[in-house]
Amino acid sequence: MFHEFIRWLQEDLGRTADHGSWSEQIHSSLNLWNLAEGTHVLTLIFFAGTIWIVDLRLLGLAFRDMPFSKLNDRVLPITIGSFFVMIVTGLISFFGRDPLLYYHDVWFRFKMIFLVLATLNIFWFHFRVQRDQAAWDAMTSPPLKVRVSGAISLVAWLLIIIFGRFIAYDWYRCEKVPVGSFVYTFAECKAALGYLNPSSADDGAGHVEDPQPPSTDSPSQTLSPAPDAAPTTPKAGG
């Protein structure tokens, strides 16, 4: 179901008799996608940087002489502002750069898992851990639950950035992984390869015919980087 929805976003949404889909138009624009991706990475630096400043204070590893509330008030406007810009530009980058490429990329899926974990941790911190903030606000070494929340946040955002950069490489693309492997199952490669080559069929014993290279007549019929890029050359990753 999600595969078909992403395919619709990539190929059909906004398509007219005279123009390709909105995704294809963004992808083929001269500067829009590059500006969105570049801004996404830049605001991610501001967001993650301010988050890590707070996390290090929660862990009691840095800024120990400054109350948490005072430090948080100083960096929070930067965190919130960069967060909203990062989300908007991230959605544009996803929508305008072959959404199916991202959807069936194992690194993108790992990134989304840790993004959900980081988001849940934010809610846990604000609605549970912060309830008694007055008691530990000025402590040089906060209580265990505070340090755990800080550690989860620091590690989760670090992995989000790492997995986002790994998206640029084709090490574990569906065209390269063995049928039945963890990556093949986790990234739903059967659906991806069926989209690339509908003639490929499961023989009922868990084997799929080796897909033929997709036609380059249509730029949307590929889960590989753009034709002007070498297969091992990194593309921009979010």
N, C-alpha and C positions, 0 to 999 in steps of 0.2 A: 504494500500500500504506500509506504513512504517513498519507495523507489519511483513509483509512478507519479507521485506528487512532485518529487524533485525533478523528474523528467518533464513534467508539465511546466514547472517554473522555468526550466532551461529552454524548452523548445516552443512552447505554445503561448505563454502569458505575454500579451501585448502584440502578438504577431498579426500583421495585416497583409493584404495582397501586395503592398509596396515595400513593406519593411519586415525584417526578421523580428524575433521575440525581443523583449526588453533586455533579457540576459545577453543575447547575441549582440545587441546594439551597444551595451556597456562594454562587452568584451572587445568589440572592434573599434571602440572610440579611441581617439588619439591619446588623450590624457586622463580621462575620468577614472578608469580603473586603477591606473598607476598612482594617481593622487590619493584615491581612497585607501589603497593598500599601504602606501607610504605613511599616510596620516594615522592609519590603524596601528602600525608598528610604533610610531612616535608616541602616540597617546598611551599605548601599552607600557612604554618605558616609564612615563610619568605615573600611571596608575600603579603598576607593580612596584615601582620605586618607593612611592609613599606608603603603600601597603606594607612593604618589607620594613620600613622605618618603624611603623607601629608594631609589627610582629616582633621585631628584635626587642622592643621595649616590653612587650607582653612576656617574652621569654626571659627577661632580666639580663640580656646580653649587651644592651647598649642604651644610652640615654637614661641610665639608672637614677640619676639625681633629679630628673624632671618628672613630675607627676604625669601619669598616662593621660589624664583629661586635658592638660595643657598642651602636650605634644599632639594629641589627636585633633584638638581644635585648630592647630596651626596647619596641619597637612590635609585635613578633611576637605576643604574647598577644592584643592588640586585633585584629590582622589575622585570626588564626585563629578567634577567637570570633565576630567579625562575619561572617566568610566562611560559617560553618555556618548561622547565623541567616538570612543573605541567601539562601542556596540553598534552605532550607526554605520561607521566605516567598515566594520567587520561584516555586517549584513550585506553591504554593497559589494564588498570583495567576494563574499560567498556567492551572491546572486550573479555577479558579472563574470565569474571565472569558472565556467563549466561546473555547475553545482553537483552534477553526478560524479565528477572527479573527486570532489571533497567527500561526498556522502559515502562512497565506497572506498575511501582511503583509511587504512587502519590507524594511521597517526591522527587523523582528524577525529576518529571515534574515541581514541584514548583522550584526546584533548577535551572533547565534550564531556566525557565521564568525570574528569578532574574539574572541569568548569562547574558541573553540577555539585560536586563535593565541596568546592570552594564556596559556592552560593549557599548551600545548606549550612556550612560552618559560619557564614556571616549571620544567618538568621539565628543559629544557636547562640552565637556570641552576644548579639544584641538583645535577645529575648530571655536568655537564661544566665549566661555568664556575667553580663553587665549589671544584673539586678543589684548586686552588692558591691558595685564599683567603689563606692565611698570607703569601704573597708580596706581595699588593696590598692587604691589609686596611687598612693605615694610609696608603696613598698618597692624596694630595690629588686626583690625577687617575689613576684606575685604567686598566688596559690596555684596548685597543680592544674586545675581546670582552665585557668587563664593561660598557662604556659602550653597546655595541650592545644587549645584553640589557636594560639599563635603559631605553633609548630605545624598544625594542619594547613593553615593559611599559607605560610611561607613555602612549604613543600608543594602544595597544590598549584600555586601560581608559578613556581619554578618549572614544574612539569608541564603546565599549560604552554609556557613559552617554548620549552624544548620540543614538545610534540608538534607545536605549531611550525617550528622551523623544519622539522623532519618531513612535513608535508611536501616540502620542495623537492624531495628525492623520490626516485621510483623503485627503491629497494624491494618493497613488498606490494607492488601493484598487483591487481588481480591477474593480469596477463602473465605474471612470473611465478606465482606461488603454486605449490602442488595442490591438486584436488583433494579435499578432505582434511587439509591442514587447519590449524587453529585460525590463521589469518584468513583462509578461504571461507571458513564458516562465519567468523566474527565480522568480516567486511561484506558479507553477503555477495561473494564473488559470482555465484551461480547466476544471480539476477543481473549483475554487471556484465558478465560475458554473454549472457543471453541477449542483452541489449546491443552489445557490439556485433554479435553474430547470431542472429535468431536461428540459424540452421544447426547450431550446436545443441545437442540434446543429451540428456542424462539417459544412460542405457538401463537404468533401474538397478544397477549394482553399485552406484556411487561413483561412476566414472563419466566424465564429460569429454566429448571429442575435443581435441586441441583446436581452439578457435583460430580461424584464419585472421591475418591482420586486417583490421577494419579499413574500409574504403576511405580515402582521403577526400572524396568528392564533397562530403558534408562535414564541416568542422565540428558539428555537434555529435557525430558518431565516433567519438573517441574518448577514452579515459586516460589518455596520455597527454604530456605537455604539448603546447602548440607546435605545429610542424616546423617552425623556424628554430626550434630549440632542440639540442641534442638530448637523447634519452636520459643521460646521466647529468645533464646540466640542471642545477637547481632552479626552480621557478620560485616566485614569491610565495611565501607561506605565511599564514596569519597566526 
